Amino acid sequence: MPKDYYHTLGVERSASADEVKRAYRKLALQYHPDKPTGNEEKFKEINEAYQVLGDSEKRAQYDRFGATFESGGSPGGAQGFGFDPFEVFQREFTGFEDLFGDLFGGAFGRRRTRVAERGDDRATDVTISFEEMARGTTRDLILERLRTCPTCGGSGAKPGTPIATCATCAGSGVVERQVRTFFGAMLHRSVCPDCGGEGKRPQTLCSACSGTGRAHQRETLRVKIPAGLDDGTRIRITGEGEVGPRRGPAGDLYVTVRVKRHPAFSRDEQDVRSTIAVPFTTAVLGGTVEVETLDGKTTLEIPRGTPSGSEFRLRGRGIVIGRRGETGKRGDHVITTVIDVPKRVNREQEELLRRFVEAGTLRR
């Protein structure tokens, strides 16, 4: 009789791939021969069904040929594809040893060695001026953090005393015990709780760090702040966080850069922007005005008849281009004019302005 693989897994023909997988896993665990409720023949049937329905191409052939799948689609059904029920089970349940590790306290059949514990990251803020942001700068940060113990050099042992082989694990760094599961007896290995997987431990602990290999230290760290950083940018400095226990790798230091607002300057990518008040007469007749830049004061030529809102570009007076500043290039300083119109004029000045209007030089 042709086999109904959908019936074997207890799913509808319209079942999704996820539904097929869930049904298979449930039944495979239920009927695995190593379980008290196991049934080897049933286990083989379940895996044969999943060998077909769990593969989109094989499932399509099965759906197409239906009852003639064995003789017409692919001789021997799942057998025609090459079939080992335990191989299917092992492939499908790859990664489940981690689940069993959670259930029984560790990994099965795998040797675990110590992975040095990484130290914590640290974070701090630094505030810089607009000018420092534009050029780049350095800051000396005073930090208090866990660093390598200066007394024992990070070993955790009292100076002059030996570091002995761990008696608990006999120097292997792991402890073993046998655990019985529904898949049979499995060897459970875990990191030695006494030496942390090192295989050795101090015979006498360092009194300065209590055997941790690290101690609080107050240090000054010079940090380079590249040019052109936005307010709130975080700089990561690798290895300048806290060191891990017993010479474990250090975490990182994160420095958040705050940029003060400037009373006159604003930023437009790599350009600096500012406004300058130009006297009415200078705007009409032309002249010069003094402007403030990142490099100090300079003189700006104002052409005759300059309207309000005119822009003047000072080349190479902006923000350093390239965060490392190696190019030596800078953006520009863009200055926008605001005509300073007098609020009050005397009679003589008013008469002169009227003459300008009558002559068509000025418009009302």
WOFEN-V476724 format. One record per residue. N is the residue number from 1. SS is DSSP state (A for helix, B for strand, O for the rest). Layout:
N_SS ; N_SS
//
This chain:
1_O ; 2_O ; 3_O ; 4_O ; 5_A ; 6_A ; 7_A ; 8_A ; 9_A ; 10_O ; 11_O ; 12_O ; 13_O ; 14_O ; 15_O ; 16_O ; 17_A ; 18_A ; 19_A ; 20_A ; 21_A ; 22_A ; 23_A ; 24_A ; 25_A ; 26_A ; 27_A ; 28_A ; 29_A ; 30_A ; 31_A ; 32_O ; 33_O ; 34_O ; 35_O ; 36_O ; 37_O ; 38_O ; 39_O ; 40_A ; 41_A ; 42_A ; 43_A ; 44_A ; 45_A ; 46_A ; 47_A ; 48_A ; 49_A ; 50_A ; 51_A ; 52_A ; 53_A ; 54_O ; 55_O ; 56_A ; 57_A ; 58_A ; 59_A ; 60_A ; 61_A ; 62_A ; 63_A ; 64_A ; 65_A ; 66_A ; 67_A ; 68_A ; 69_A ; 70_A ; 71_A ; 72_A ; 73_A ; 74_O ; 75_O ; 76_O ; 77_A ; 78_A ; 79_A ; 80_A ; 81_A ; 82_O ; 83_O ; 84_O ; 85_A ; 86_A ; 87_A ; 88_A ; 89_A ; 90_A ; 91_A ; 92_A ; 93_O ; 94_O ; 95_O ; 96_A ; 97_A ; 98_A ; 99_A ; 100_A ; 101_A ; 102_A ; 103_A ; 104_A ; 105_O ; 106_O ; 107_B ; 108_B ; 109_O ; 110_O ; 111_O ; 112_O ; 113_O ; 114_O ; 115_O ; 116_O ; 117_O ; 118_O ; 119_O ; 120_O ; 121_O ; 122_B ; 123_B ; 124_B ; 125_B ; 126_B ; 127_B ; 128_B ; 129_O ; 130_A ; 131_A ; 132_A ; 133_A ; 134_A ; 135_A ; 136_O ; 137_B ; 138_B ; 139_B ; 140_B ; 141_B ; 142_B ; 143_B ; 144_B ; 145_B ; 146_B ; 147_B ; 148_B ; 149_O ; 150_O ; 151_O ; 152_O ; 153_O ; 154_O ; 155_O ; 156_O ; 157_B ; 158_O ; 159_O ; 160_O ; 161_O ; 162_O ; 163_B ; 164_B ; 165_B ; 166_O ; 167_O ; 168_O ; 169_O ; 170_O ; 171_O ; 172_O ; 173_O ; 174_B ; 175_B ; 176_B ; 177_B ; 178_B ; 179_B ; 180_B ; 181_B ; 182_O ; 183_O ; 184_B ; 185_B ; 186_B ; 187_B ; 188_B ; 189_B ; 190_B ; 191_B ; 192_O ; 193_O ; 194_O ; 195_O ; 196_O ; 197_O ; 198_O ; 199_O ; 200_B ; 201_B ; 202_B ; 203_O ; 204_O ; 205_B ; 206_O ; 207_O ; 208_O ; 209_O ; 210_O ; 211_O ; 212_O ; 213_O ; 214_B ; 215_B ; 216_B ; 217_B ; 218_B ; 219_B ; 220_B ; 221_B ; 222_B ; 223_B ; 224_B ; 225_B ; 226_O ; 227_O ; 228_O ; 229_O ; 230_O ; 231_O ; 232_O ; 233_O ; 234_B ; 235_B ; 236_B ; 237_B ; 238_O ; 239_O ; 240_O ; 241_O ; 242_O ; 243_O ; 244_B ; 245_A ; 246_A ; 247_A ; 248_B ; 249_O ; 250_O ; 251_O ; 252_O ; 253_B ; 254_B ; 255_B ; 256_B ; 257_B ; 258_B ; 259_B ; 260_O ; 261_O ; 262_O ; 263_O ; 264_O ; 265_O ; 266_B ; 267_B ; 268_B ; 269_O ; 270_O ; 271_B ; 272_B ; 273_B ; 274_B ; 275_B ; 276_B ; 277_B ; 278_B ; 279_B ; 280_A ; 281_A ; 282_A ; 283_A ; 284_A ; 285_A ; 286_O ; 287_B ; 288_B ; 289_B ; 290_B ; 291_B ; 292_B ; 293_B ; 294_O ; 295_O ; 296_B ; 297_B ; 298_B ; 299_B ; 300_B ; 301_B ; 302_B ; 303_O ; 304_O ; 305_O ; 306_O ; 307_O ; 308_O ; 309_O ; 310_O ; 311_B ; 312_B ; 313_B ; 314_B ; 315_O ; 316_O ; 317_O ; 318_O ; 319_O ; 320_B ; 321_O ; 322_O ; 323_O ; 324_O ; 325_O ; 326_O ; 327_O ; 328_O ; 329_O ; 330_B ; 331_O ; 332_O ; 333_B ; 334_B ; 335_B ; 336_B ; 337_B ; 338_B ; 339_B ; 340_B ; 341_O ; 342_O ; 343_O ; 344_O ; 345_O ; 346_O ; 347_A ; 348_A ; 349_A ; 350_A ; 351_A ; 352_A ; 353_A ; 354_A ; 355_A ; 356_A ; 357_A ; 358_A ; 359_O ; 360_O ; 361_O ; 362_O ; 363_O ; 364_O
//
